[in-house]
Amino acid sequence: MNESDRVEPCVGCGALVPVVDGPGPTHQYMLASPGCWALFGEASARQYSDLRYSARGLQMIDPYAVQHPGVPERRSSQSVWIHLVSLCLRLEHGLSDDVAIRHIQRLASE
């Protein structure tokens, strides 16, 4: 097995992700293994650099945030709540990303 083939379960979502030796970058309050956070970063970079993926922004961000809630505290609880509301607005109520973003921005500011 190559060094690059090592995987471990993400502490947040349980997906098998590449092992990152050392502390590695992670999110401030979402609970994710460095390998999972790195994969999310790569997918985010692709989303912003390739028009084929740019329209899929919230479809990637919302599920990731909900699957990596972190430890119970104000920021992590608010993050999960906002991303669940966004998913509900788009999937259950059929709102566009733009309209859903306006709604969640308003909710987050209250």
Gaussian input, Z-matrix of N, CA and C with variables (Angstrom, degrees):
# hf/3-21g

backbone

0 1
 N
 C     1     B1
 C     2     B2     1     A1
 N     3     B3     2     A2     1     D1
 C     4     B4     3     A3     2     D2
 C     5     B5     4     A4     3     D3
 N     6     B6     5     A5     4     D4
 C     7     B7     6     A6     5     D5
 C     8     B8     7     A7     6     D6
 N     9     B9     8     A8     7     D7
 C    10    B10     9     A9     8     D8
 C    11    B11    10    A10     9     D9
 N    12    B12    11    A11    10    D10
 C    13    B13    12    A12    11    D11
 C    14    B14    13    A13    12    D12
 N    15    B15    14    A14    13    D13
 C    16    B16    15    A15    14    D14
 C    17    B17    16    A16    15    D15
 N    18    B18    17    A17    16    D16
 C    19    B19    18    A18    17    D17
 C    20    B20    19    A19    18    D18
 N    21    B21    20    A20    19    D19
 C    22    B22    21    A21    20    D20
 C    23    B23    22    A22    21    D21
 N    24    B24    23    A23    22    D22
 C    25    B25    24    A24    23    D23
 C    26    B26    25    A25    24    D24
 N    27    B27    26    A26    25    D25
 C    28    B28    27    A27    26    D26
 C    29    B29    28    A28    27    D27
 N    30    B30    29    A29    28    D28
 C    31    B31    30    A30    29    D29
 C    32    B32    31    A31    30    D30
 N    33    B33    32    A32    31    D31
 C    34    B34    33    A33    32    D32
 C    35    B35    34    A34    33    D33
 N    36    B36    35    A35    34    D34
 C    37    B37    36    A36    35    D35
 C    38    B38    37    A37    36    D36
 N    39    B39    38    A38    37    D37
 C    40    B40    39    A39    38    D38
 C    41    B41    40    A40    39    D39
 N    42    B42    41    A41    40    D40
 C    43    B43    42    A42    41    D41
 C    44    B44    43    A43    42    D42
 N    45    B45    44    A44    43    D43
 C    46    B46    45    A45    44    D44
 C    47    B47    46    A46    45    D45
 N    48    B48    47    A47    46    D46
 C    49    B49    48    A48    47    D47
 C    50    B50    49    A49    48    D48
 N    51    B51    50    A50    49    D49
 C    52    B52    51    A51    50    D50
 C    53    B53    52    A52    51    D51
 N    54    B54    53    A53    52    D52
 C    55    B55    54    A54    53    D53
 C    56    B56    55    A55    54    D54
 N    57    B57    56    A56    55    D55
 C    58    B58    57    A57    56    D56
 C    59    B59    58    A58    57    D57
 N    60    B60    59    A59    58    D58
 C    61    B61    60    A60    59    D59
 C    62    B62    61    A61    60    D60
 N    63    B63    62    A62    61    D61
 C    64    B64    63    A63    62    D62
 C    65    B65    64    A64    63    D63
 N    66    B66    65    A65    64    D64
 C    67    B67    66    A66    65    D65
 C    68    B68    67    A67    66    D66
 N    69    B69    68    A68    67    D67
 C    70    B70    69    A69    68    D68
 C    71    B71    70    A70    69    D69
 N    72    B72    71    A71    70    D70
 C    73    B73    72    A72    71    D71
 C    74    B74    73    A73    72    D72
 N    75    B75    74    A74    73    D73
 C    76    B76    75    A75    74    D74
 C    77    B77    76    A76    75    D75
 N    78    B78    77    A77    76    D76
 C    79    B79    78    A78    77    D77
 C    80    B80    79    A79    78    D78
 N    81    B81    80    A80    79    D79
 C    82    B82    81    A81    80    D80
 C    83    B83    82    A82    81    D81
 N    84    B84    83    A83    82    D82
 C    85    B85    84    A84    83    D83
 C    86    B86    85    A85    84    D84
 N    87    B87    86    A86    85    D85
 C    88    B88    87    A87    86    D86
 C    89    B89    88    A88    87    D87
 N    90    B90    89    A89    88    D88
 C    91    B91    90    A90    89    D89
 C    92    B92    91    A91    90    D90
 N    93    B93    92    A92    91    D91
 C    94    B94    93    A93    92    D92
 C    95    B95    94    A94    93    D93
 N    96    B96    95    A95    94    D94
 C    97    B97    96    A96    95    D95
 C    98    B98    97    A97    96    D96
 N    99    B99    98    A98    97    D97
 C   100   B100    99    A99    98    D98
 C   101   B101   100   A100    99    D99
 N   102   B102   101   A101   100   D100
 C   103   B103   102   A102   101   D101
 C   104   B104   103   A103   102   D102
 N   105   B105   104   A104   103   D103
 C   106   B106   105   A105   104   D104
 C   107   B107   106   A106   105   D105
 N   108   B108   107   A107   106   D106
 C   109   B109   108   A108   107   D107
 C   110   B110   109   A109   108   D108
 N   111   B111   110   A110   109   D109
 C   112   B112   111   A111   110   D110
 C   113   B113   112   A112   111   D111
 N   114   B114   113   A113   112   D112
 C   115   B115   114   A114   113   D113
 C   116   B116   115   A115   114   D114
 N   117   B117   116   A116   115   D115
 C   118   B118   117   A117   116   D116
 C   119   B119   118   A118   117   D117
 N   120   B120   119   A119   118   D118
 C   121   B121   120   A120   119   D119
 C   122   B122   121   A121   120   D120
 N   123   B123   122   A122   121   D121
 C   124   B124   123   A123   122   D122
 C   125   B125   124   A124   123   D123
 N   126   B126   125   A125   124   D124
 C   127   B127   126   A126   125   D125
 C   128   B128   127   A127   126   D126
 N   129   B129   128   A128   127   D127
 C   130   B130   129   A129   128   D128
 C   131   B131   130   A130   129   D129
 N   132   B132   131   A131   130   D130
 C   133   B133   132   A132   131   D131
 C   134   B134   133   A133   132   D132
 N   135   B135   134   A134   133   D133
 C   136   B136   135   A135   134   D134
 C   137   B137   136   A136   135   D135
 N   138   B138   137   A137   136   D136
 C   139   B139   138   A138   137   D137
 C   140   B140   139   A139   138   D138
 N   141   B141   140   A140   139   D139
 C   142   B142   141   A141   140   D140
 C   143   B143   142   A142   141   D141
 N   144   B144   143   A143   142   D142
 C   145   B145   144   A144   143   D143
 C   146   B146   145   A145   144   D144
 N   147   B147   146   A146   145   D145
 C   148   B148   147   A147   146   D146
 C   149   B149   148   A148   147   D147
 N   150   B150   149   A149   148   D148
 C   151   B151   150   A150   149   D149
 C   152   B152   151   A151   150   D150
 N   153   B153   152   A152   151   D151
 C   154   B154   153   A153   152   D152
 C   155   B155   154   A154   153   D153
 N   156   B156   155   A155   154   D154
 C   157   B157   156   A156   155   D155
 C   158   B158   157   A157   156   D156
 N   159   B159   158   A158   157   D157
 C   160   B160   159   A159   158   D158
 C   161   B161   160   A160   159   D159
 N   162   B162   161   A161   160   D160
 C   163   B163   162   A162   161   D161
 C   164   B164   163   A163   162   D162
 N   165   B165   164   A164   163   D163
 C   166   B166   165   A165   164   D164
 C   167   B167   166   A166   165   D165
 N   168   B168   167   A167   166   D166
 C   169   B169   168   A168   167   D167
 C   170   B170   169   A169   168   D168
 N   171   B171   170   A170   169   D169
 C   172   B172   171   A171   170   D170
 C   173   B173   172   A172   171   D171
 N   174   B174   173   A173   172   D172
 C   175   B175   174   A174   173   D173
 C   176   B176   175   A175   174   D174
 N   177   B177   176   A176   175   D175
 C   178   B178   177   A177   176   D176
 C   179   B179   178   A178   177   D177
 N   180   B180   179   A179   178   D178
 C   181   B181   180   A180   179   D179
 C   182   B182   181   A181   180   D180
 N   183   B183   182   A182   181   D181
 C   184   B184   183   A183   182   D182
 C   185   B185   184   A184   183   D183
 N   186   B186   185   A185   184   D184
 C   187   B187   186   A186   185   D185
 C   188   B188   187   A187   186   D186
 N   189   B189   188   A188   187   D187
 C   190   B190   189   A189   188   D188
 C   191   B191   190   A190   189   D189
 N   192   B192   191   A191   190   D190
 C   193   B193   192   A192   191   D191
 C   194   B194   193   A193   192   D192
 N   195   B195   194   A194   193   D193
 C   196   B196   195   A195   194   D194
 C   197   B197   196   A196   195   D195
 N   198   B198   197   A197   196   D196
 C   199   B199   198   A198   197   D197
 C   200   B200   199   A199   198   D198
 N   201   B201   200   A200   199   D199
 C   202   B202   201   A201   200   D200
 C   203   B203   202   A202   201   D201
 N   204   B204   203   A203   202   D202
 C   205   B205   204   A204   203   D203
 C   206   B206   205   A205   204   D204
 N   207   B207   206   A206   205   D205
 C   208   B208   207   A207   206   D206
 C   209   B209   208   A208   207   D207
 N   210   B210   209   A209   208   D208
 C   211   B211   210   A210   209   D209
 C   212   B212   211   A211   210   D210
 N   213   B213   212   A212   211   D211
 C   214   B214   213   A213   212   D212
 C   215   B215   214   A214   213   D213
 N   216   B216   215   A215   214   D214
 C   217   B217   216   A216   215   D215
 C   218   B218   217   A217   216   D216
 N   219   B219   218   A218   217   D217
 C   220   B220   219   A219   218   D218
 C   221   B221   220   A220   219   D219
 N   222   B222   221   A221   220   D220
 C   223   B223   222   A222   221   D221
 C   224   B224   223   A223   222   D222
 N   225   B225   224   A224   223   D223
 C   226   B226   225   A225   224   D224
 C   227   B227   226   A226   225   D225
 N   228   B228   227   A227   226   D226
 C   229   B229   228   A228   227   D227
 C   230   B230   229   A229   228   D228
 N   231   B231   230   A230   229   D229
 C   232   B232   231   A231   230   D230
 C   233   B233   232   A232   231   D231
 N   234   B234   233   A233   232   D232
 C   235   B235   234   A234   233   D233
 C   236   B236   235   A235   234   D234
 N   237   B237   236   A236   235   D235
 C   238   B238   237   A237   236   D236
 C   239   B239   238   A238   237   D237
 N   240   B240   239   A239   238   D238
 C   241   B241   240   A240   239   D239
 C   242   B242   241   A241   240   D240
 N   243   B243   242   A242   241   D241
 C   244   B244   243   A243   242   D242
 C   245   B245   244   A244   243   D243
 N   246   B246   245   A245   244   D244
 C   247   B247   246   A246   245   D245
 C   248   B248   247   A247   246   D246
 N   249   B249   248   A248   247   D247
 C   250   B250   249   A249   248   D248
 C   251   B251   250   A250   249   D249
 N   252   B252   251   A251   250   D250
 C   253   B253   252   A252   251   D251
 C   254   B254   253   A253   252   D252
 N   255   B255   254   A254   253   D253
 C   256   B256   255   A255   254   D254
 C   257   B257   256   A256   255   D255
 N   258   B258   257   A257   256   D256
 C   259   B259   258   A258   257   D257
 C   260   B260   259   A259   258   D258
 N   261   B261   260   A260   259   D259
 C   262   B262   261   A261   260   D260
 C   263   B263   262   A262   261   D261
 N   264   B264   263   A263   262   D262
 C   265   B265   264   A264   263   D263
 C   266   B266   265   A265   264   D264
 N   267   B267   266   A266   265   D265
 C   268   B268   267   A267   266   D266
 C   269   B269   268   A268   267   D267
 N   270   B270   269   A269   268   D268
 C   271   B271   270   A270   269   D269
 C   272   B272   271   A271   270   D270
 N   273   B273   272   A272   271   D271
 C   274   B274   273   A273   272   D272
 C   275   B275   274   A274   273   D273
 N   276   B276   275   A275   274   D274
 C   277   B277   276   A276   275   D275
 C   278   B278   277   A277   276   D276
 N   279   B279   278   A278   277   D277
 C   280   B280   279   A279   278   D278
 C   281   B281   280   A280   279   D279
 N   282   B282   281   A281   280   D280
 C   283   B283   282   A282   281   D281
 C   284   B284   283   A283   282   D282
 N   285   B285   284   A284   283   D283
 C   286   B286   285   A285   284   D284
 C   287   B287   286   A286   285   D285
 N   288   B288   287   A287   286   D286
 C   289   B289   288   A288   287   D287
 C   290   B290   289   A289   288   D288
 N   291   B291   290   A290   289   D289
 C   292   B292   291   A291   290   D290
 C   293   B293   292   A292   291   D291
 N   294   B294   293   A293   292   D292
 C   295   B295   294   A294   293   D293
 C   296   B296   295   A295   294   D294
 N   297   B297   296   A296   295   D295
 C   298   B298   297   A297   296   D296
 C   299   B299   298   A298   297   D297
 N   300   B300   299   A299   298   D298
 C   301   B301   300   A300   299   D299
 C   302   B302   301   A301   300   D300
 N   303   B303   302   A302   301   D301
 C   304   B304   303   A303   302   D302
 C   305   B305   304   A304   303   D303
 N   306   B306   305   A305   304   D304
 C   307   B307   306   A306   305   D305
 C   308   B308   307   A307   306   D306
 N   309   B309   308   A308   307   D307
 C   310   B310   309   A309   308   D308
 C   311   B311   310   A310   309   D309
 N   312   B312   311   A311   310   D310
 C   313   B313   312   A312   311   D311
 C   314   B314   313   A313   312   D312
 N   315   B315   314   A314   313   D313
 C   316   B316   315   A315   314   D314
 C   317   B317   316   A316   315   D315
 N   318   B318   317   A317   316   D316
 C   319   B319   318   A318   317   D317
 C   320   B320   319   A319   318   D318
 N   321   B321   320   A320   319   D319
 C   322   B322   321   A321   320   D320
 C   323   B323   322   A322   321   D321
 N   324   B324   323   A323   322   D322
 C   325   B325   324   A324   323   D323
 C   326   B326   325   A325   324   D324
 N   327   B327   326   A326   325   D325
 C   328   B328   327   A327   326   D326
 C   329   B329   328   A328   327   D327

   B1=1.4505
   B2=1.5275
   B3=1.3107
   B4=1.4580
   B5=1.5186
   B6=1.3219
   B7=1.4626
   B8=1.5221
   B9=1.3404
   B10=1.4642
   B11=1.5261
   B12=1.3342
   B13=1.4599
   B14=1.5281
   B15=1.3139
   B16=1.4646
   B17=1.5249
   B18=1.3161
   B19=1.4648
   B20=1.5203
   B21=1.3273
   B22=1.4538
   B23=1.5223
   B24=1.3264
   B25=1.4645
   B26=1.5279
   B27=1.3153
   B28=1.4609
   B29=1.5203
   B30=1.3158
   B31=1.4635
   B32=1.5284
   B33=1.3299
   B34=1.4589
   B35=1.5149
   B36=1.3371
   B37=1.4676
   B38=1.5253
   B39=1.3275
   B40=1.4532
   B41=1.5161
   B42=1.3352
   B43=1.4676
   B44=1.5227
   B45=1.3298
   B46=1.4515
   B47=1.5198
   B48=1.3222
   B49=1.4640
   B50=1.5263
   B51=1.3289
   B52=1.4620
   B53=1.5268
   B54=1.3295
   B55=1.4627
   B56=1.5214
   B57=1.3140
   B58=1.4628
   B59=1.5158
   B60=1.3304
   B61=1.4586
   B62=1.5186
   B63=1.3050
   B64=1.4547
   B65=1.5115
   B66=1.3199
   B67=1.4621
   B68=1.5245
   B69=1.3195
   B70=1.4559
   B71=1.5193
   B72=1.3141
   B73=1.4618
   B74=1.5281
   B75=1.2945
   B76=1.4563
   B77=1.5252
   B78=1.2965
   B79=1.4612
   B80=1.5287
   B81=1.3183
   B82=1.4577
   B83=1.5188
   B84=1.3410
   B85=1.4660
   B86=1.5125
   B87=1.3325
   B88=1.4649
   B89=1.5232
   B90=1.3017
   B91=1.4580
   B92=1.5309
   B93=1.3236
   B94=1.4666
   B95=1.5252
   B96=1.3086
   B97=1.4558
   B98=1.5266
   B99=1.3315
   B100=1.4651
   B101=1.5332
   B102=1.3310
   B103=1.4603
   B104=1.5232
   B105=1.3178
   B106=1.4666
   B107=1.5305
   B108=1.3375
   B109=1.4584
   B110=1.5299
   B111=1.3332
   B112=1.4667
   B113=1.5320
   B114=1.3327
   B115=1.4626
   B116=1.5247
   B117=1.3308
   B118=1.4604
   B119=1.5283
   B120=1.3190
   B121=1.4625
   B122=1.5239
   B123=1.3271
   B124=1.4697
   B125=1.5251
   B126=1.3183
   B127=1.4666
   B128=1.5229
   B129=1.3275
   B130=1.4690
   B131=1.5205
   B132=1.3198
   B133=1.4645
   B134=1.5262
   B135=1.3158
   B136=1.4671
   B137=1.5297
   B138=1.3069
   B139=1.4641
   B140=1.5275
   B141=1.3313
   B142=1.4595
   B143=1.5176
   B144=1.3200
   B145=1.4648
   B146=1.5215
   B147=1.3193
   B148=1.4625
   B149=1.5273
   B150=1.3073
   B151=1.4630
   B152=1.5272
   B153=1.3341
   B154=1.4687
   B155=1.5215
   B156=1.3391
   B157=1.4623
   B158=1.5236
   B159=1.3195
   B160=1.4616
   B161=1.5227
   B162=1.3072
   B163=1.4652
   B164=1.5267
   B165=1.3083
   B166=1.4690
   B167=1.5209
   B168=1.3160
   B169=1.4569
   B170=1.5082
   B171=1.3186
   B172=1.4548
   B173=1.5187
   B174=1.3211
   B175=1.4623
   B176=1.5184
   B177=1.3210
   B178=1.4540
   B179=1.5353
   B180=1.3041
   B181=1.4616
   B182=1.5228
   B183=1.3141
   B184=1.4724
   B185=1.5332
   B186=1.3278
   B187=1.4750
   B188=1.5340
   B189=1.3357
   B190=1.4666
   B191=1.5278
   B192=1.3267
   B193=1.4669
   B194=1.5241
   B195=1.3166
   B196=1.4635
   B197=1.5302
   B198=1.3268
   B199=1.4621
   B200=1.5308
   B201=1.3304
   B202=1.4660
   B203=1.5322
   B204=1.3412
   B205=1.4645
   B206=1.5231
   B207=1.2952
   B208=1.4589
   B209=1.5164
   B210=1.3175
   B211=1.4583
   B212=1.5280
   B213=1.3386
   B214=1.4636
   B215=1.5337
   B216=1.2807
   B217=1.4614
   B218=1.5254
   B219=1.3099
   B220=1.4634
   B221=1.5296
   B222=1.3235
   B223=1.4701
   B224=1.5203
   B225=1.3206
   B226=1.4623
   B227=1.5272
   B228=1.3231
   B229=1.4645
   B230=1.5240
   B231=1.3343
   B232=1.4627
   B233=1.5287
   B234=1.3187
   B235=1.4629
   B236=1.5210
   B237=1.3261
   B238=1.4645
   B239=1.5262
   B240=1.3214
   B241=1.4683
   B242=1.5270
   B243=1.3208
   B244=1.4703
   B245=1.5312
   B246=1.3265
   B247=1.4680
   B248=1.5288
   B249=1.3193
   B250=1.4645
   B251=1.5284
   B252=1.3280
   B253=1.4720
   B254=1.5199
   B255=1.3224
   B256=1.4619
   B257=1.5287
   B258=1.3303
   B259=1.4706
   B260=1.5247
   B261=1.3159
   B262=1.4621
   B263=1.5316
   B264=1.3339
   B265=1.4659
   B266=1.5289
   B267=1.3249
   B268=1.4676
   B269=1.5143
   B270=1.3323
   B271=1.4710
   B272=1.5277
   B273=1.3128
   B274=1.4644
   B275=1.5187
   B276=1.3323
   B277=1.4665
   B278=1.5280
   B279=1.3278
   B280=1.4566
   B281=1.5213
   B282=1.3301
   B283=1.4618
   B284=1.5240
   B285=1.3043
   B286=1.4640
   B287=1.5288
   B288=1.3268
   B289=1.4602
   B290=1.5262
   B291=1.3366
   B292=1.4670
   B293=1.5254
   B294=1.3209
   B295=1.4652
   B296=1.5291
   B297=1.3188
   B298=1.4681
   B299=1.5307
   B300=1.3161
   B301=1.4704
   B302=1.5223
   B303=1.3229
   B304=1.4728
   B305=1.5286
   B306=1.3269
   B307=1.4669
   B308=1.5238
   B309=1.3251
   B310=1.4688
   B311=1.5267
   B312=1.3264
   B313=1.4681
   B314=1.5201
   B315=1.3176
   B316=1.4651
   B317=1.5311
   B318=1.3266
   B319=1.4597
   B320=1.5416
   B321=1.3124
   B322=1.4621
   B323=1.5228
   B324=1.3133
   B325=1.4731
   B326=1.5246
   B327=1.3153
   B328=1.4806
   B329=1.5079
   A1=108.57
   A2=117.00
   A3=121.80
   A4=110.09
   A5=115.39
   A6=120.63
   A7=110.58
   A8=116.46
   A9=120.60
   A10=112.73
   A11=118.00
   A12=121.20
   A13=113.06
   A14=118.14
   A15=120.67
   A16=109.55
   A17=115.79
   A18=121.15
   A19=109.20
   A20=114.38
   A21=121.77
   A22=107.27
   A23=118.06
   A24=119.16
   A25=110.03
   A26=116.11
   A27=121.17
   A28=108.43
   A29=116.85
   A30=120.63
   A31=112.00
   A32=117.32
   A33=120.47
   A34=112.94
   A35=116.26
   A36=119.65
   A37=114.16
   A38=117.43
   A39=120.76
   A40=114.83
   A41=118.07
   A42=120.57
   A43=109.98
   A44=116.82
   A45=120.42
   A46=108.41
   A47=115.70
   A48=122.15
   A49=109.08
   A50=117.00
   A51=119.08
   A52=111.67
   A53=115.00
   A54=120.50
   A55=107.82
   A56=116.48
   A57=122.57
   A58=106.34
   A59=116.49
   A60=119.75
   A61=109.85
   A62=115.98
   A63=121.04
   A64=109.84
   A65=116.03
   A66=118.92
   A67=113.63
   A68=118.98
   A69=121.68
   A70=112.21
   A71=117.24
   A72=120.37
   A73=111.07
   A74=115.55
   A75=122.15
   A76=107.82
   A77=116.41
   A78=121.87
   A79=109.52
   A80=115.74
   A81=120.98
   A82=112.94
   A83=118.01
   A84=118.56
   A85=114.24
   A86=119.80
   A87=120.23
   A88=107.60
   A89=116.68
   A90=121.11
   A91=108.58
   A92=115.78
   A93=121.81
   A94=108.86
   A95=116.15
   A96=120.05
   A97=109.33
   A98=117.66
   A99=119.49
   A100=113.10
   A101=117.93
   A102=120.60
   A103=112.56
   A104=116.84
   A105=121.18
   A106=109.63
   A107=116.75
   A108=120.84
   A109=109.98
   A110=117.25
   A111=120.93
   A112=110.83
   A113=117.65
   A114=120.67
   A115=111.08
   A116=116.82
   A117=120.90
   A118=110.16
   A119=116.89
   A120=120.72
   A121=112.34
   A122=116.48
   A123=120.37
   A124=110.55
   A125=117.38
   A126=120.66
   A127=110.55
   A128=117.05
   A129=120.70
   A130=110.81
   A131=116.90
   A132=120.50
   A133=110.66
   A134=116.94
   A135=120.82
   A136=109.79
   A137=116.34
   A138=121.19
   A139=110.78
   A140=117.11
   A141=120.51
   A142=113.40
   A143=117.88
   A144=119.73
   A145=113.92
   A146=118.17
   A147=121.66
   A148=108.93
   A149=116.80
   A150=121.53
   A151=113.32
   A152=117.57
   A153=119.83
   A154=111.74
   A155=116.63
   A156=120.52
   A157=113.02
   A158=118.79
   A159=121.10
   A160=113.51
   A161=118.57
   A162=121.19
   A163=112.23
   A164=118.07
   A165=122.02
   A166=112.64
   A167=118.24
   A168=122.21
   A169=114.82
   A170=117.52
   A171=119.83
   A172=112.10
   A173=117.01
   A174=119.84
   A175=110.95
   A176=117.16
   A177=121.06
   A178=110.76
   A179=117.27
   A180=121.54
   A181=112.19
   A182=117.20
   A183=120.13
   A184=112.55
   A185=119.21
   A186=118.27
   A187=112.59
   A188=116.91
   A189=119.66
   A190=109.96
   A191=116.32
   A192=120.13
   A193=111.26
   A194=117.80
   A195=121.11
   A196=110.76
   A197=117.15
   A198=120.65
   A199=112.96
   A200=117.27
   A201=122.06
   A202=109.16
   A203=117.54
   A204=120.01
   A205=115.42
   A206=119.01
   A207=120.05
   A208=112.02
   A209=115.02
   A210=119.77
   A211=108.43
   A212=116.82
   A213=118.90
   A214=112.06
   A215=115.88
   A216=124.29
   A217=107.01
   A218=117.73
   A219=121.84
   A220=112.61
   A221=118.54
   A222=120.50
   A223=112.15
   A224=117.25
   A225=119.20
   A226=110.75
   A227=117.42
   A228=119.93
   A229=110.99
   A230=116.69
   A231=120.13
   A232=110.66
   A233=117.31
   A234=121.28
   A235=110.84
   A236=117.29
   A237=120.57
   A238=109.56
   A239=117.27
   A240=121.36
   A241=110.85
   A242=117.68
   A243=121.81
   A244=110.45
   A245=117.49
   A246=119.94
   A247=111.50
   A248=118.35
   A249=119.97
   A250=111.00
   A251=116.68
   A252=120.21
   A253=109.87
   A254=117.25
   A255=121.10
   A256=111.16
   A257=116.24
   A258=119.84
   A259=110.87
   A260=116.60
   A261=121.19
   A262=110.99
   A263=116.56
   A264=120.11
   A265=111.70
   A266=116.32
   A267=119.77
   A268=112.27
   A269=117.76
   A270=120.10
   A271=112.88
   A272=117.26
   A273=119.38
   A274=113.30
   A275=116.12
   A276=119.32
   A277=112.94
   A278=117.48
   A279=121.78
   A280=116.02
   A281=117.77
   A282=119.44
   A283=110.44
   A284=115.97
   A285=120.62
   A286=109.14
   A287=116.08
   A288=120.30
   A289=111.03
   A290=117.08
   A291=120.63
   A292=111.58
   A293=117.25
   A294=120.80
   A295=109.89
   A296=117.54
   A297=120.83
   A298=110.10
   A299=117.46
   A300=120.83
   A301=110.57
   A302=117.71
   A303=119.80
   A304=110.85
   A305=116.78
   A306=120.49
   A307=111.72
   A308=117.34
   A309=118.43
   A310=111.12
   A311=118.49
   A312=119.62
   A313=110.18
   A314=116.05
   A315=120.23
   A316=110.01
   A317=116.68
   A318=120.34
   A319=111.65
   A320=115.89
   A321=120.09
   A322=112.08
   A323=117.02
   A324=119.72
   A325=112.45
   A326=117.82
   A327=120.31
   A328=112.14
   D1=128.90
   D2=176.66
   D3=-72.05
   D4=156.14
   D5=176.04
   D6=-54.83
   D7=-38.87
   D8=-177.31
   D9=-74.89
   D10=-9.91
   D11=-179.19
   D12=-90.74
   D13=-2.85
   D14=-177.99
   D15=-72.34
   D16=134.17
   D17=178.43
   D18=-130.07
   D19=160.48
   D20=176.27
   D21=-148.35
   D22=158.38
   D23=175.91
   D24=-72.86
   D25=136.65
   D26=175.27
   D27=-64.81
   D28=137.25
   D29=-179.88
   D30=-69.52
   D31=-17.19
   D32=179.86
   D33=-93.23
   D34=-55.16
   D35=-172.37
   D36=-107.02
   D37=-15.26
   D38=179.04
   D39=87.42
   D40=-4.71
   D41=178.68
   D42=-65.56
   D43=148.20
   D44=175.02
   D45=-77.63
   D46=119.59
   D47=-175.09
   D48=-128.19
   D49=159.61
   D50=178.73
   D51=-60.36
   D52=142.62
   D53=175.00
   D54=-75.12
   D55=131.43
   D56=173.89
   D57=-110.33
   D58=116.04
   D59=179.89
   D60=-71.89
   D61=142.75
   D62=-177.07
   D63=83.72
   D64=-177.09
   D65=-175.55
   D66=-65.21
   D67=-39.49
   D68=178.40
   D69=63.78
   D70=156.91
   D71=179.73
   D72=-75.12
   D73=144.21
   D74=173.99
   D75=-142.47
   D76=178.07
   D77=178.80
   D78=-81.90
   D79=154.97
   D80=-176.95
   D81=-63.01
   D82=-39.37
   D83=-178.31
   D84=-134.01
   D85=-10.17
   D86=171.47
   D87=-77.88
   D88=143.71
   D89=-179.77
   D90=-96.08
   D91=106.73
   D92=179.76
   D93=-145.93
   D94=145.22
   D95=173.17
   D96=-68.70
   D97=151.25
   D98=179.26
   D99=-54.34
   D100=-36.62
   D101=179.29
   D102=-66.15
   D103=-38.02
   D104=178.75
   D105=-70.31
   D106=-42.82
   D107=178.56
   D108=-62.53
   D109=-38.02
   D110=178.40
   D111=-65.16
   D112=-42.74
   D113=177.63
   D114=-62.87
   D115=-40.72
   D116=176.91
   D117=-62.82
   D118=-40.13
   D119=177.16
   D120=-62.69
   D121=-41.30
   D122=177.73
   D123=-64.53
   D124=-43.20
   D125=178.87
   D126=-65.03
   D127=-38.87
   D128=177.93
   D129=-64.43
   D130=-42.15
   D131=178.69
   D132=-62.34
   D133=-40.96
   D134=178.04
   D135=-63.70
   D136=-40.98
   D137=-179.51
   D138=-58.84
   D139=-41.28
   D140=-176.74
   D141=-84.76
   D142=-14.22
   D143=-177.68
   D144=-107.99
   D145=-8.00
   D146=-176.60
   D147=-130.91
   D148=116.17
   D149=-176.40
   D150=-58.15
   D151=-25.76
   D152=178.65
   D153=-63.73
   D154=-24.08
   D155=-177.08
   D156=-107.91
   D157=-12.57
   D158=-171.51
   D159=-62.75
   D160=-30.67
   D161=-179.32
   D162=-77.84
   D163=-0.25
   D164=-176.43
   D165=-104.36
   D166=18.30
   D167=-173.13
   D168=-53.38
   D169=-62.95
   D170=-177.26
   D171=-68.10
   D172=-25.85
   D173=178.85
   D174=-65.95
   D175=-19.37
   D176=177.62
   D177=-100.41
   D178=-42.59
   D179=-173.76
   D180=-69.35
   D181=-48.46
   D182=-175.74
   D183=-58.73
   D184=-52.39
   D185=-179.89
   D186=-62.11
   D187=-37.75
   D188=179.76
   D189=-61.68
   D190=-47.34
   D191=-178.13
   D192=-62.72
   D193=-39.17
   D194=-179.06
   D195=-69.93
   D196=-33.62
   D197=-179.19
   D198=-79.70
   D199=-7.98
   D200=-178.42
   D201=-128.49
   D202=63.68
   D203=-170.61
   D204=-68.95
   D205=-25.86
   D206=-177.50
   D207=81.97
   D208=-170.88
   D209=179.19
   D210=-81.72
   D211=148.73
   D212=-178.31
   D213=-61.35
   D214=116.15
   D215=173.41
   D216=-163.76
   D217=170.53
   D218=-171.79
   D219=-54.87
   D220=-50.63
   D221=-175.85
   D222=-63.79
   D223=-45.41
   D224=-177.76
   D225=-68.97
   D226=-39.16
   D227=178.37
   D228=-64.90
   D229=-43.29
   D230=178.85
   D231=-65.01
   D232=-39.11
   D233=179.83
   D234=-61.36
   D235=-49.37
   D236=-179.54
   D237=-61.42
   D238=-44.64
   D239=-179.52
   D240=-59.93
   D241=-47.90
   D242=-178.68
   D243=-62.19
   D244=-44.05
   D245=-178.31
   D246=-70.68
   D247=-33.06
   D248=174.41
   D249=-66.98
   D250=-41.05
   D251=176.64
   D252=-61.56
   D253=-42.69
   D254=178.91
   D255=-60.46
   D256=-45.56
   D257=177.51
   D258=-60.05
   D259=-44.23
   D260=-179.44
   D261=-62.34
   D262=-46.14
   D263=-179.02
   D264=-60.72
   D265=-39.67
   D266=-176.74
   D267=-82.94
   D268=-44.07
   D269=-173.48
   D270=-84.75
   D271=-41.27
   D272=-177.03
   D273=-90.40
   D274=-30.56
   D275=-176.65
   D276=-108.54
   D277=-3.58
   D278=173.96
   D279=69.82
   D280=21.21
   D281=179.42
   D282=-75.36
   D283=149.93
   D284=176.30
   D285=-71.54
   D286=163.29
   D287=177.34
   D288=-56.46
   D289=-44.55
   D290=-177.59
   D291=-60.01
   D292=-45.44
   D293=-179.53
   D294=-68.23
   D295=-42.13
   D296=179.11
   D297=-61.77
   D298=-41.18
   D299=179.15
   D300=-61.53
   D301=-42.96
   D302=178.51
   D303=-60.78
   D304=-41.94
   D305=179.26
   D306=-64.63
   D307=-46.12
   D308=-177.29
   D309=-71.68
   D310=-30.89
   D311=175.01
   D312=-63.33
   D313=-42.18
   D314=178.90
   D315=-63.94
   D316=-45.51
   D317=-179.86
   D318=-62.60
   D319=-40.76
   D320=-178.04
   D321=-68.55
   D322=-26.44
   D323=-178.38
   D324=-84.17
   D325=-11.60
   D326=-178.29
   D327=-81.90

